[in-house]
Amino acid sequence: MAKTKTFRQSVEHFNAALRVKPDHVPAHYNLGLALARQGKLDEAISQYEEVSLEWPRYADAHNSLGLAFAEQGKLDLAVIHYREALSLEPRHTLAHFNLGLALQRLGNVKEAAEHFEASARLDPSFTPAQRALSNLRR
């Protein structure tokens, strides 16, 4: 309950900031994060899309779009955005990991393993990538 209140307050604060300065890109991105945490994925996607229009080279916006689409079950769209994030920032550990998850769900185990390996190589302390690789190899 406390987390829900915190995310609701965050949404209120970011909306207030955007009323004052509607073109404040970081506020759009952070609003998207808060909305996604509340499960308001369509609204979060709208915010992330706004960010990607204003800052087209911001890899985190594409990674976040991928996460939201994946959560909606729109894996093809998620893959597109994870790949875009990686084209902008090839060393994006989370985009590699998230792409691996989406590809695994789509049945492309070989390429999923490549992205889990890349994620683990980029950040050896990122245990979810190690676990995902281990699970694939069973």
N, CA, C and O atoms as CSV, one atom per row, in Angstrom:
chain,resi,resn,atom,element,x,y,z
A,1,MET,N,N,0.818,-1.184,0.000
A,1,MET,CA,C,0.000,0.000,0.000
A,1,MET,C,C,0.870,1.260,0.000
A,1,MET,O,O,0.557,2.229,-0.692
A,2,ALA,N,N,1.951,1.249,0.767
A,2,ALA,CA,C,2.831,2.419,0.818
A,2,ALA,C,C,3.453,2.682,-0.549
A,2,ALA,O,O,3.583,3.834,-0.965
A,3,LYS,N,N,3.844,1.596,-1.260
A,3,LYS,CA,C,4.426,1.772,-2.587
A,3,LYS,C,C,3.409,2.368,-3.549
A,3,LYS,O,O,3.739,3.252,-4.339
A,4,THR,N,N,2.173,1.886,-3.483
A,4,THR,CA,C,1.127,2.408,-4.352
A,4,THR,C,C,0.943,3.900,-4.111
A,4,THR,O,O,0.801,4.675,-5.057
A,5,LYS,N,N,0.946,4.299,-2.845
A,5,LYS,CA,C,0.793,5.717,-2.512
A,5,LYS,C,C,1.977,6.511,-3.053
A,5,LYS,O,O,1.803,7.610,-3.580
A,6,THR,N,N,3.177,5.955,-2.922
A,6,THR,CA,C,4.371,6.636,-3.409
A,6,THR,C,C,4.305,6.829,-4.918
A,6,THR,O,O,4.611,7.912,-5.415
A,7,PHE,N,N,3.907,5.783,-5.658
A,7,PHE,CA,C,3.823,5.910,-7.116
A,7,PHE,C,C,2.710,6.874,-7.511
A,7,PHE,O,O,2.853,7.636,-8.467
A,8,ARG,N,N,1.606,6.839,-6.778
A,8,ARG,CA,C,0.511,7.776,-7.058
A,8,ARG,C,C,0.984,9.211,-6.817
A,8,ARG,O,O,0.680,10.108,-7.604
A,9,GLN,N,N,1.727,9.426,-5.729
A,9,GLN,CA,C,2.273,10.759,-5.457
A,9,GLN,C,C,3.264,11.168,-6.533
A,9,GLN,O,O,3.294,12.328,-6.945
A,10,SER,N,N,4.082,10.215,-6.994
A,10,SER,CA,C,5.043,10.515,-8.061
A,10,SER,C,C,4.317,10.963,-9.319
A,10,SER,O,O,4.727,11.926,-9.966
A,11,VAL,N,N,3.250,10.274,-9.666
A,11,VAL,CA,C,2.464,10.644,-10.849
A,11,VAL,C,C,1.934,12.065,-10.683
A,11,VAL,O,O,2.000,12.872,-11.610
A,12,GLU,N,N,1.416,12.360,-9.511
A,12,GLU,CA,C,0.897,13.709,-9.262
A,12,GLU,C,C,1.999,14.758,-9.412
A,12,GLU,O,O,1.780,15.806,-10.019
A,13,HIS,N,N,3.171,14.481,-8.866
A,13,HIS,CA,C,4.284,15.439,-8.938
A,13,HIS,C,C,4.748,15.644,-10.382
A,13,HIS,O,O,4.974,16.777,-10.807
A,14,PHE,N,N,4.891,14.546,-11.136
A,14,PHE,CA,C,5.348,14.690,-12.520
A,14,PHE,C,C,4.301,15.384,-13.380
A,14,PHE,O,O,4.646,16.172,-14.260
A,15,ASN,N,N,3.027,15.101,-13.134
A,15,ASN,CA,C,1.971,15.812,-13.864
A,15,ASN,C,C,2.000,17.305,-13.538
A,15,ASN,O,O,1.798,18.139,-14.422
A,16,ALA,N,N,2.249,17.642,-12.273
A,16,ALA,CA,C,2.345,19.057,-11.889
A,16,ALA,C,C,3.528,19.717,-12.597
A,16,ALA,O,O,3.422,20.847,-13.074
A,17,ALA,N,N,4.649,19.007,-12.661
A,17,ALA,CA,C,5.823,19.552,-13.349
A,17,ALA,C,C,5.528,19.774,-14.824
A,17,ALA,O,O,5.964,20.769,-15.403
A,18,LEU,N,N,4.797,18.862,-15.430
A,18,LEU,CA,C,4.486,18.977,-16.857
A,18,LEU,C,C,3.463,20.076,-17.138
A,18,LEU,O,O,3.434,20.623,-18.241
A,19,ARG,N,N,2.624,20.406,-16.151
A,19,ARG,CA,C,1.707,21.533,-16.337
A,19,ARG,C,C,2.504,22.838,-16.409
A,19,ARG,O,O,2.143,23.757,-17.144
A,20,VAL,N,N,3.585,22.906,-15.642
A,20,VAL,CA,C,4.437,24.095,-15.637
A,20,VAL,C,C,5.328,24.131,-16.868
A,20,VAL,O,O,5.502,25.178,-17.493
A,21,LYS,N,N,5.887,22.982,-17.207
A,21,LYS,CA,C,6.810,22.904,-18.345
A,21,LYS,C,C,6.494,21.639,-19.162
A,21,LYS,O,O,7.113,20.596,-18.952
A,22,PRO,N,N,5.534,21.732,-20.087
A,22,PRO,CA,C,5.050,20.561,-20.823
A,22,PRO,C,C,6.112,19.840,-21.657
A,22,PRO,O,O,5.945,18.667,-21.990
A,23,ASP,N,N,7.182,20.521,-21.990
A,23,ASP,CA,C,8.194,19.894,-22.838
A,23,ASP,C,C,9.387,19.352,-22.041
A,23,ASP,O,O,10.446,19.088,-22.610
A,24,HIS,N,N,9.217,19.188,-20.743
A,24,HIS,CA,C,10.302,18.683,-19.893
A,24,HIS,C,C,10.407,17.164,-20.064
A,24,HIS,O,O,9.656,16.399,-19.459
A,25,VAL,N,N,11.340,16.760,-20.889
A,25,VAL,CA,C,11.462,15.348,-21.281
A,25,VAL,C,C,11.726,14.428,-20.091
A,25,VAL,O,O,11.092,13.376,-20.007
A,26,PRO,N,N,12.629,14.767,-19.166
A,26,PRO,CA,C,12.828,13.859,-18.024
A,26,PRO,C,C,11.550,13.634,-17.198
A,26,PRO,O,O,11.339,12.542,-16.669
A,27,ALA,N,N,10.715,14.647,-17.091
A,27,ALA,CA,C,9.455,14.476,-16.361
A,27,ALA,C,C,8.551,13.494,-17.099
A,27,ALA,O,O,7.883,12.679,-16.462
A,28,HIS,N,N,8.519,13.556,-18.428
A,28,HIS,CA,C,7.729,12.579,-19.200
A,28,HIS,C,C,8.240,11.166,-18.950
A,28,HIS,O,O,7.458,10.239,-18.739
A,29,TYR,N,N,9.571,11.012,-18.978
A,29,TYR,CA,C,10.143,9.670,-18.783
A,29,TYR,C,C,9.829,9.150,-17.380
A,29,TYR,O,O,9.394,8.009,-17.222
A,30,ASN,N,N,10.045,9.977,-16.376
A,30,ASN,CA,C,9.788,9.544,-15.001
A,30,ASN,C,C,8.306,9.319,-14.734
A,30,ASN,O,O,7.937,8.445,-13.949
A,31,LEU,N,N,7.465,10.103,-15.383
A,31,LEU,CA,C,6.025,9.860,-15.285
A,31,LEU,C,C,5.706,8.497,-15.884
A,31,LEU,O,O,4.916,7.738,-15.322
A,32,GLY,N,N,6.318,8.183,-17.023
A,32,GLY,CA,C,6.113,6.868,-17.627
A,32,GLY,C,C,6.516,5.747,-16.686
A,32,GLY,O,O,5.807,4.747,-16.569
A,33,LEU,N,N,7.649,5.906,-16.015
A,33,LEU,CA,C,8.093,4.882,-15.063
A,33,LEU,C,C,7.087,4.699,-13.932
A,33,LEU,O,O,6.750,3.574,-13.565
A,34,ALA,N,N,6.612,5.818,-13.383
A,34,ALA,CA,C,5.649,5.744,-12.281
A,34,ALA,C,C,4.329,5.116,-12.743
A,34,ALA,O,O,3.742,4.304,-12.027
A,35,LEU,N,N,3.871,5.486,-13.925
A,35,LEU,CA,C,2.634,4.908,-14.460
A,35,LEU,C,C,2.795,3.408,-14.702
A,35,LEU,O,O,1.887,2.630,-14.410
A,36,ALA,N,N,3.933,3.009,-15.228
A,36,ALA,CA,C,4.178,1.588,-15.479
A,36,ALA,C,C,4.151,0.809,-14.165
A,36,ALA,O,O,3.610,-0.295,-14.107
A,37,ARG,N,N,4.731,1.378,-13.121
A,37,ARG,CA,C,4.740,0.706,-11.816
A,37,ARG,C,C,3.332,0.548,-11.262
A,37,ARG,O,O,3.075,-0.352,-10.463
A,38,GLN,N,N,2.419,1.421,-11.682
A,38,GLN,CA,C,1.019,1.319,-11.268
A,38,GLN,C,C,0.227,0.387,-12.187
A,38,GLN,O,O,-0.955,0.138,-11.952
A,39,GLY,N,N,0.875,-0.122,-13.225
A,39,GLY,CA,C,0.183,-0.991,-14.170
A,39,GLY,C,C,-0.581,-0.247,-15.243
A,39,GLY,O,O,-1.350,-0.858,-15.986
A,40,LYS,N,N,-0.390,1.049,-15.340
A,40,LYS,CA,C,-1.072,1.865,-16.354
A,40,LYS,C,C,-0.189,1.910,-17.602
A,40,LYS,O,O,0.413,2.933,-17.928
A,41,LEU,N,N,-0.134,0.786,-18.277
A,41,LEU,CA,C,0.836,0.608,-19.351
A,41,LEU,C,C,0.568,1.469,-20.571
A,41,LEU,O,O,1.508,1.999,-21.163
A,42,ASP,N,N,-0.682,1.621,-20.960
A,42,ASP,CA,C,-0.971,2.467,-22.127
A,42,ASP,C,C,-0.537,3.911,-21.872
A,42,ASP,O,O,0.008,4.571,-22.757
A,43,GLU,N,N,-0.782,4.388,-20.661
A,43,GLU,CA,C,-0.372,5.755,-20.326
A,43,GLU,C,C,1.157,5.860,-20.270
A,43,GLU,O,O,1.734,6.853,-20.714
A,44,ALA,N,N,1.798,4.832,-19.723
A,44,ALA,CA,C,3.262,4.823,-19.664
A,44,ALA,C,C,3.850,4.827,-21.073
A,44,ALA,O,O,4.797,5.560,-21.357
A,45,ILE,N,N,3.285,4.006,-21.946
A,45,ILE,CA,C,3.756,3.937,-23.332
A,45,ILE,C,C,3.641,5.309,-23.990
A,45,ILE,O,O,4.541,5.734,-24.715
A,46,SER,N,N,2.548,5.989,-23.736
A,46,SER,CA,C,2.369,7.329,-24.303
A,46,SER,C,C,3.488,8.269,-23.857
A,46,SER,O,O,4.004,9.049,-24.657
A,47,GLN,N,N,3.859,8.193,-22.592
A,47,GLN,CA,C,4.939,9.044,-22.075
A,47,GLN,C,C,6.291,8.663,-22.696
A,47,GLN,O,O,7.063,9.534,-23.095
A,48,TYR,N,N,6.567,7.368,-22.771
A,48,TYR,CA,C,7.832,6.915,-23.362
A,48,TYR,C,C,7.917,7.301,-24.841
A,48,TYR,O,O,8.987,7.659,-25.334
A,49,GLU,N,N,6.782,7.225,-25.545
A,49,GLU,CA,C,6.779,7.621,-26.956
A,49,GLU,C,C,7.069,9.110,-27.098
A,49,GLU,O,O,7.765,9.525,-28.024
A,50,GLU,N,N,6.538,9.909,-26.184
A,50,GLU,CA,C,6.829,11.344,-26.174
A,50,GLU,C,C,8.330,11.572,-26.003
A,50,GLU,O,O,8.925,12.407,-26.686
A,51,VAL,N,N,8.924,10.829,-25.095
A,51,VAL,CA,C,10.365,10.947,-24.854
A,51,VAL,C,C,11.147,10.549,-26.105
A,51,VAL,O,O,12.090,11.233,-26.502
A,52,SER,N,N,10.746,9.439,-26.719
A,52,SER,CA,C,11.505,8.969,-27.892
A,52,SER,C,C,11.364,9.917,-29.083
A,52,SER,O,O,12.244,9.953,-29.943
A,53,LEU,N,N,10.277,10.681,-29.149
A,53,LEU,CA,C,10.139,11.697,-30.193
A,53,LEU,C,C,11.062,12.884,-29.945
A,53,LEU,O,O,11.675,13.417,-30.870
A,54,GLU,N,N,11.148,13.287,-28.687
A,54,GLU,CA,C,11.966,14.453,-28.331
A,54,GLU,C,C,13.452,14.111,-28.237
A,54,GLU,O,O,14.309,14.902,-28.631
A,55,TRP,N,N,13.737,12.940,-27.718
A,55,TRP,CA,C,15.118,12.469,-27.563
A,55,TRP,C,C,15.247,11.124,-28.279
A,55,TRP,O,O,15.299,10.088,-27.616
A,56,PRO,N,N,15.299,11.112,-29.591
A,56,PRO,CA,C,15.285,9.843,-30.339
A,56,PRO,C,C,16.489,8.939,-30.066
A,56,PRO,O,O,16.444,7.749,-30.378
A,57,ARG,N,N,17.548,9.475,-29.498
A,57,ARG,CA,C,18.737,8.663,-29.231
A,57,ARG,C,C,18.823,8.211,-27.769
A,57,ARG,O,O,19.885,7.777,-27.322
A,58,TYR,N,N,17.732,8.307,-27.031
A,58,TYR,CA,C,17.709,7.924,-25.623
A,58,TYR,C,C,17.316,6.455,-25.512
A,58,TYR,O,O,16.139,6.102,-25.588
A,59,ALA,N,N,18.316,5.617,-25.333
A,59,ALA,CA,C,18.111,4.165,-25.329
A,59,ALA,C,C,17.166,3.715,-24.217
A,59,ALA,O,O,16.384,2.786,-24.416
A,60,ASP,N,N,17.227,4.356,-23.056
A,60,ASP,CA,C,16.365,3.922,-21.952
A,60,ASP,C,C,14.880,4.057,-22.289
A,60,ASP,O,O,14.066,3.262,-21.820
A,61,ALA,N,N,14.525,5.051,-23.094
A,61,ALA,CA,C,13.116,5.197,-23.486
A,61,ALA,C,C,12.667,3.993,-24.307
A,61,ALA,O,O,11.559,3.488,-24.129
A,62,HIS,N,N,13.536,3.541,-25.207
A,62,HIS,CA,C,13.180,2.370,-26.021
A,62,HIS,C,C,13.152,1.096,-25.174
A,62,HIS,O,O,12.291,0.238,-25.368
A,63,ASN,N,N,14.087,0.975,-24.243
A,63,ASN,CA,C,14.064,-0.186,-23.358
A,63,ASN,C,C,12.770,-0.195,-22.532
A,63,ASN,O,O,12.148,-1.242,-22.352
A,64,SER,N,N,12.378,0.975,-22.038
A,64,SER,CA,C,11.143,1.057,-21.253
A,64,SER,C,C,9.905,0.785,-22.110
A,64,SER,O,O,8.954,0.152,-21.648
A,65,LEU,N,N,9.917,1.258,-23.343
A,65,LEU,CA,C,8.825,0.907,-24.267
A,65,LEU,C,C,8.763,-0.602,-24.445
A,65,LEU,O,O,7.684,-1.195,-24.418
A,66,GLY,N,N,9.918,-1.218,-24.627
A,66,GLY,CA,C,9.962,-2.674,-24.767
A,66,GLY,C,C,9.382,-3.376,-23.560
A,66,GLY,O,O,8.611,-4.326,-23.702
A,67,LEU,N,N,9.745,-2.919,-22.368
A,67,LEU,CA,C,9.209,-3.531,-21.138
A,67,LEU,C,C,7.689,-3.422,-21.078
A,67,LEU,O,O,7.004,-4.390,-20.747
A,68,ALA,N,N,7.168,-2.244,-21.397
A,68,ALA,CA,C,5.712,-2.047,-21.340
A,68,ALA,C,C,5.002,-2.923,-22.368
A,68,ALA,O,O,3.990,-3.552,-22.060
A,69,PHE,N,N,5.532,-2.961,-23.582
A,69,PHE,CA,C,4.903,-3.811,-24.606
A,69,PHE,C,C,5.003,-5.289,-24.228
A,69,PHE,O,O,4.055,-6.045,-24.439
A,70,ALA,N,N,6.133,-5.702,-23.676
A,70,ALA,CA,C,6.278,-7.105,-23.256
A,70,ALA,C,C,5.261,-7.443,-22.178
A,70,ALA,O,O,4.671,-8.524,-22.192
A,71,GLU,N,N,5.056,-6.529,-21.250
A,71,GLU,CA,C,4.094,-6.771,-20.180
A,71,GLU,C,C,2.675,-6.882,-20.729
A,71,GLU,O,O,1.829,-7.563,-20.148
A,72,GLN,N,N,2.422,-6.214,-21.844
A,72,GLN,CA,C,1.107,-6.321,-22.502
A,72,GLN,C,C,1.014,-7.565,-23.389
A,72,GLN,O,O,-0.042,-7.853,-23.953
A,73,GLY,N,N,2.115,-8.293,-23.507
A,73,GLY,CA,C,2.125,-9.470,-24.366
A,73,GLY,C,C,2.413,-9.154,-25.821
A,73,GLY,O,O,2.295,-10.033,-26.675
A,74,LYS,N,N,2.786,-7.929,-26.122
A,74,LYS,CA,C,3.093,-7.500,-27.491
A,74,LYS,C,C,4.599,-7.665,-27.722
A,74,LYS,O,O,5.348,-6.693,-27.829
A,75,LEU,N,N,5.008,-8.928,-27.795
A,75,LEU,CA,C,6.437,-9.237,-27.825
A,75,LEU,C,C,7.125,-8.744,-29.086
A,75,LEU,O,O,8.290,-8.350,-29.032
A,76,ASP,N,N,6.436,-8.756,-30.220
A,76,ASP,CA,C,7.065,-8.268,-31.453
A,76,ASP,C,C,7.426,-6.788,-31.328
A,76,ASP,O,O,8.496,-6.365,-31.768
A,77,LEU,N,N,6.530,-6.006,-30.728
A,77,LEU,CA,C,6.829,-4.588,-30.510
A,77,LEU,C,C,7.939,-4.413,-29.476
A,77,LEU,O,O,8.793,-3.537,-29.606
A,78,ALA,N,N,7.913,-5.252,-28.457
A,78,ALA,CA,C,8.966,-5.188,-27.437
A,78,ALA,C,C,10.330,-5.429,-28.073
A,78,ALA,O,O,11.283,-4.698,-27.802
A,79,VAL,N,N,10.424,-6.450,-28.918
A,79,VAL,CA,C,11.690,-6.780,-29.577
A,79,VAL,C,C,12.182,-5.607,-30.418
A,79,VAL,O,O,13.371,-5.289,-30.410
A,80,ILE,N,N,11.279,-4.972,-31.136
A,80,ILE,CA,C,11.657,-3.817,-31.963
A,80,ILE,C,C,12.311,-2.740,-31.092
A,80,ILE,O,O,13.339,-2.176,-31.466
A,81,HIS,N,N,11.718,-2.459,-29.943
A,81,HIS,CA,C,12.244,-1.384,-29.093
A,81,HIS,C,C,13.526,-1.796,-28.370
A,81,HIS,O,O,14.417,-0.969,-28.177
A,82,TYR,N,N,13.630,-3.057,-27.969
A,82,TYR,CA,C,14.898,-3.500,-27.368
A,82,TYR,C,C,16.028,-3.414,-28.395
A,82,TYR,O,O,17.141,-2.999,-28.073
A,83,ARG,N,N,15.732,-3.808,-29.621
A,83,ARG,CA,C,16.758,-3.729,-30.671
A,83,ARG,C,C,17.149,-2.271,-30.945
A,83,ARG,O,O,18.318,-1.963,-31.175
A,84,GLU,N,N,16.160,-1.392,-30.917
A,84,GLU,CA,C,16.458,0.032,-31.112
A,84,GLU,C,C,17.335,0.546,-29.976
A,84,GLU,O,O,18.295,1.278,-30.218
A,85,ALA,N,N,17.017,0.172,-28.745
A,85,ALA,CA,C,17.849,0.580,-27.606
A,85,ALA,C,C,19.285,0.104,-27.802
A,85,ALA,O,O,20.229,0.843,-27.520
A,86,LEU,N,N,19.452,-1.124,-28.283
A,86,LEU,CA,C,20.793,-1.669,-28.482
A,86,LEU,C,C,21.506,-1.032,-29.671
A,86,LEU,O,O,22.733,-0.941,-29.680
A,87,SER,N,N,20.756,-0.596,-30.664
A,87,SER,CA,C,21.404,0.098,-31.785
A,87,SER,C,C,21.946,1.450,-31.324
A,87,SER,O,O,22.946,1.940,-31.849
A,88,LEU,N,N,21.280,2.040,-30.344
A,88,LEU,CA,C,21.711,3.332,-29.801
A,88,LEU,C,C,22.802,3.180,-28.748
A,88,LEU,O,O,23.704,4.011,-28.642
A,89,GLU,N,N,22.705,2.110,-27.977
A,89,GLU,CA,C,23.642,1.870,-26.880
A,89,GLU,C,C,23.950,0.372,-26.807
A,89,GLU,O,O,23.325,-0.352,-26.032
A,90,PRO,N,N,24.904,-0.093,-27.606
A,90,PRO,CA,C,25.184,-1.534,-27.696
A,90,PRO,C,C,25.588,-2.186,-26.371
A,90,PRO,O,O,25.513,-3.408,-26.242
A,91,ARG,N,N,26.008,-1.402,-25.399
A,91,ARG,CA,C,26.424,-1.957,-24.105
A,91,ARG,C,C,25.317,-1.815,-23.043
A,91,ARG,O,O,25.604,-1.804,-21.846
A,92,HIS,N,N,24.083,-1.708,-23.475
A,92,HIS,CA,C,22.945,-1.544,-22.564
A,92,HIS,C,C,22.604,-2.913,-21.981
A,92,HIS,O,O,21.911,-3.716,-22.605
A,93,THR,N,N,23.100,-3.158,-20.786
A,93,THR,CA,C,22.947,-4.463,-20.135
A,93,THR,C,C,21.496,-4.903,-20.042
A,93,THR,O,O,21.169,-6.040,-20.381
A,94,LEU,N,N,20.630,-4.018,-19.587
A,94,LEU,CA,C,19.220,-4.386,-19.401
A,94,LEU,C,C,18.506,-4.622,-20.724
A,94,LEU,O,O,17.645,-5.499,-20.808
A,95,ALA,N,N,18.842,-3.864,-21.751
A,95,ALA,CA,C,18.209,-4.087,-23.057
A,95,ALA,C,C,18.598,-5.461,-23.597
A,95,ALA,O,O,17.760,-6.157,-24.172
A,96,HIS,N,N,19.860,-5.859,-23.420
A,96,HIS,CA,C,20.266,-7.214,-23.832
A,96,HIS,C,C,19.457,-8.256,-23.065
A,96,HIS,O,O,18.920,-9.196,-23.652
A,97,PHE,N,N,19.375,-8.081,-21.751
A,97,PHE,CA,C,18.648,-9.041,-20.925
A,97,PHE,C,C,17.175,-9.102,-21.315
A,97,PHE,O,O,16.617,-10.184,-21.502
A,98,ASN,N,N,16.552,-7.934,-21.435
A,98,ASN,CA,C,15.126,-7.890,-21.767
A,98,ASN,C,C,14.853,-8.459,-23.157
A,98,ASN,O,O,13.850,-9.141,-23.368
A,99,LEU,N,N,15.744,-8.177,-24.099
A,99,LEU,CA,C,15.598,-8.761,-25.431
A,99,LEU,C,C,15.707,-10.274,-25.345
A,99,LEU,O,O,14.957,-10.995,-26.002
A,100,GLY,N,N,16.639,-10.752,-24.534
A,100,GLY,CA,C,16.760,-12.196,-24.338
A,100,GLY,C,C,15.473,-12.810,-23.811
A,100,GLY,O,O,15.039,-13.859,-24.286
A,101,LEU,N,N,14.863,-12.153,-22.827
A,101,LEU,CA,C,13.600,-12.670,-22.286
A,101,LEU,C,C,12.505,-12.725,-23.343
A,101,LEU,O,O,11.789,-13.719,-23.459
A,102,ALA,N,N,12.384,-11.643,-24.115
A,102,ALA,CA,C,11.339,-11.599,-25.153
A,102,ALA,C,C,11.587,-12.661,-26.211
A,102,ALA,O,O,10.657,-13.346,-26.636
A,103,LEU,N,N,12.845,-12.801,-26.641
A,103,LEU,CA,C,13.162,-13.808,-27.656
A,103,LEU,C,C,12.914,-15.216,-27.135
A,103,LEU,O,O,12.443,-16.083,-27.871
A,104,GLN,N,N,13.230,-15.439,-25.874
A,104,GLN,CA,C,12.968,-16.745,-25.272
A,104,GLN,C,C,11.470,-17.049,-25.297
A,104,GLN,O,O,11.060,-18.159,-25.637
A,105,ARG,N,N,10.663,-16.063,-24.937
A,105,ARG,CA,C,9.210,-16.260,-24.951
A,105,ARG,C,C,8.693,-16.505,-26.367
A,105,ARG,O,O,7.686,-17.188,-26.558
A,106,LEU,N,N,9.391,-15.940,-27.363
A,106,LEU,CA,C,8.996,-16.151,-28.763
A,106,LEU,C,C,9.556,-17.451,-29.333
A,106,LEU,O,O,9.280,-17.797,-30.482
A,107,GLY,N,N,10.341,-18.169,-28.533
A,107,GLY,CA,C,10.874,-19.456,-28.974
A,107,GLY,C,C,12.233,-19.383,-29.652
A,107,GLY,O,O,12.728,-20.400,-30.139
A,108,ASN,N,N,12.842,-18.215,-29.696
A,108,ASN,CA,C,14.153,-18.049,-30.324
A,108,ASN,C,C,15.229,-18.184,-29.240
A,108,ASN,O,O,15.838,-17.201,-28.818
A,109,VAL,N,N,15.442,-19.425,-28.806
A,109,VAL,CA,C,16.309,-19.712,-27.669
A,109,VAL,C,C,17.765,-19.393,-27.974
A,109,VAL,O,O,18.483,-18.897,-27.105
A,110,LYS,N,N,18.212,-19.669,-29.193
A,110,LYS,CA,C,19.619,-19.433,-29.540
A,110,LYS,C,C,19.969,-17.945,-29.431
A,110,LYS,O,O,20.966,-17.581,-28.807
A,111,GLU,N,N,19.155,-17.100,-30.032
A,111,GLU,CA,C,19.441,-15.668,-29.965
A,111,GLU,C,C,19.220,-15.135,-28.550
A,111,GLU,O,O,19.925,-14.226,-28.111
A,112,ALA,N,N,18.249,-15.693,-27.841
A,112,ALA,CA,C,18.032,-15.285,-26.447
A,112,ALA,C,C,19.296,-15.533,-25.637
A,112,ALA,O,O,19.720,-14.678,-24.859
A,113,ALA,N,N,19.896,-16.702,-25.821
A,113,ALA,CA,C,21.127,-17.038,-25.092
A,113,ALA,C,C,22.239,-16.046,-25.411
A,113,ALA,O,O,23.006,-15.666,-24.526
A,114,GLU,N,N,22.330,-15.627,-26.668
A,114,GLU,CA,C,23.361,-14.650,-27.058
A,114,GLU,C,C,23.191,-13.340,-26.297
A,114,GLU,O,O,24.174,-12.725,-25.883
A,115,HIS,N,N,21.948,-12.917,-26.115
A,115,HIS,CA,C,21.701,-11.659,-25.412
A,115,HIS,C,C,21.873,-11.808,-23.901
A,115,HIS,O,O,22.335,-10.879,-23.239
A,116,PHE,N,N,21.508,-12.969,-23.349
A,116,PHE,CA,C,21.789,-13.210,-21.934
A,116,PHE,C,C,23.300,-13.212,-21.694
A,116,PHE,O,O,23.781,-12.663,-20.703
A,117,GLU,N,N,24.044,-13.840,-22.616
A,117,GLU,CA,C,25.512,-13.856,-22.500
A,117,GLU,C,C,26.079,-12.444,-22.574
A,117,GLU,O,O,26.969,-12.092,-21.801
A,118,ALA,N,N,25.573,-11.639,-23.492
A,118,ALA,CA,C,26.046,-10.259,-23.621
A,118,ALA,C,C,25.756,-9.480,-22.341
A,118,ALA,O,O,26.608,-8.731,-21.861
A,119,SER,N,N,24.574,-9.654,-21.795
A,119,SER,CA,C,24.203,-8.966,-20.566
A,119,SER,C,C,25.125,-9.372,-19.417
A,119,SER,O,O,25.598,-8.524,-18.660
A,120,ALA,N,N,25.371,-10.667,-19.296
A,120,ALA,CA,C,26.243,-11.173,-18.233
A,120,ALA,C,C,27.684,-10.708,-18.420
A,120,ALA,O,O,28.379,-10.415,-17.448
A,121,ARG,N,N,28.119,-10.642,-19.652
A,121,ARG,CA,C,29.490,-10.197,-19.950
A,121,ARG,C,C,29.648,-8.702,-19.624
A,121,ARG,O,O,30.674,-8.287,-19.085
A,122,LEU,N,N,28.640,-7.912,-19.949
A,122,LEU,CA,C,28.699,-6.471,-19.695
A,122,LEU,C,C,28.647,-6.145,-18.210
A,122,LEU,O,O,29.273,-5.188,-17.753
A,123,ASP,N,N,27.897,-6.947,-17.458
A,123,ASP,CA,C,27.797,-6.726,-16.011
A,123,ASP,C,C,27.805,-8.083,-15.308
A,123,ASP,O,O,26.749,-8.671,-15.072
A,124,PRO,N,N,28.994,-8.574,-14.975
A,124,PRO,CA,C,29.099,-9.887,-14.335
A,124,PRO,C,C,28.345,-10.001,-13.005
A,124,PRO,O,O,28.059,-11.110,-12.555
A,125,SER,N,N,28.025,-8.881,-12.381
A,125,SER,CA,C,27.287,-8.930,-11.121
A,125,SER,C,C,25.771,-8.992,-11.334
A,125,SER,O,O,25.013,-9.106,-10.371
A,126,PHE,N,N,25.332,-8.917,-12.582
A,126,PHE,CA,C,23.892,-8.946,-12.888
A,126,PHE,C,C,23.428,-10.400,-12.901
A,126,PHE,O,O,23.444,-11.058,-13.941
A,127,THR,N,N,23.014,-10.889,-11.737
A,127,THR,CA,C,22.677,-12.308,-11.581
A,127,THR,C,C,21.465,-12.771,-12.394
A,127,THR,O,O,21.432,-13.941,-12.774
A,128,PRO,N,N,20.469,-11.928,-12.686
A,128,PRO,CA,C,19.360,-12.440,-13.504
A,128,PRO,C,C,19.825,-12.970,-14.874
A,128,PRO,O,O,19.262,-13.938,-15.385
A,129,ALA,N,N,20.837,-12.345,-15.457
A,129,ALA,CA,C,21.343,-12.829,-16.748
A,129,ALA,C,C,22.014,-14.185,-16.566
A,129,ALA,O,O,21.845,-15.081,-17.393
A,130,GLN,N,N,22.774,-14.335,-15.485
A,130,GLN,CA,C,23.431,-15.623,-15.200
A,130,GLN,C,C,22.379,-16.721,-15.005
A,130,GLN,O,O,22.513,-17.827,-15.529
A,131,ARG,N,N,21.331,-16.392,-14.241
A,131,ARG,CA,C,20.260,-17.356,-13.984
A,131,ARG,C,C,19.531,-17.747,-15.261
A,131,ARG,O,O,19.232,-18.920,-15.485
A,132,ALA,N,N,19.247,-16.749,-16.099
A,132,ALA,CA,C,18.534,-17.023,-17.355
A,132,ALA,C,C,19.359,-17.945,-18.243
A,132,ALA,O,O,18.821,-18.865,-18.859
A,133,LEU,N,N,20.651,-17.701,-18.309
A,133,LEU,CA,C,21.534,-18.576,-19.091
A,133,LEU,C,C,21.534,-19.993,-18.534
A,133,LEU,O,O,21.435,-20.968,-19.279
A,134,SER,N,N,21.644,-20.087,-17.252
A,134,SER,CA,C,21.652,-21.398,-16.586
A,134,SER,C,C,20.361,-22.156,-16.878
A,134,SER,O,O,20.389,-23.350,-17.177
A,135,ASN,N,N,19.233,-21.459,-16.791
A,135,ASN,CA,C,17.933,-22.093,-17.070
A,135,ASN,C,C,17.816,-22.553,-18.521
A,135,ASN,O,O,17.218,-23.593,-18.795
A,136,LEU,N,N,18.380,-21.786,-19.447
A,136,LEU,CA,C,18.330,-22.158,-20.863
A,136,LEU,C,C,19.138,-23.420,-21.136
A,136,LEU,O,O,18.785,-24.222,-22.000
A,137,ARG,N,N,20.202,-23.580,-20.405
A,137,ARG,CA,C,21.123,-24.698,-20.654
A,137,ARG,C,C,20.702,-25.985,-19.978
A,137,ARG,O,O,21.379,-27.000,-20.141
A,138,ARG,N,N,19.635,-25.988,-19.240
A,138,ARG,CA,C,19.157,-27.204,-18.576
A,138,ARG,C,C,18.493,-28.130,-19.541
A,138,ARG,O,O,18.032,-29.203,-19.150
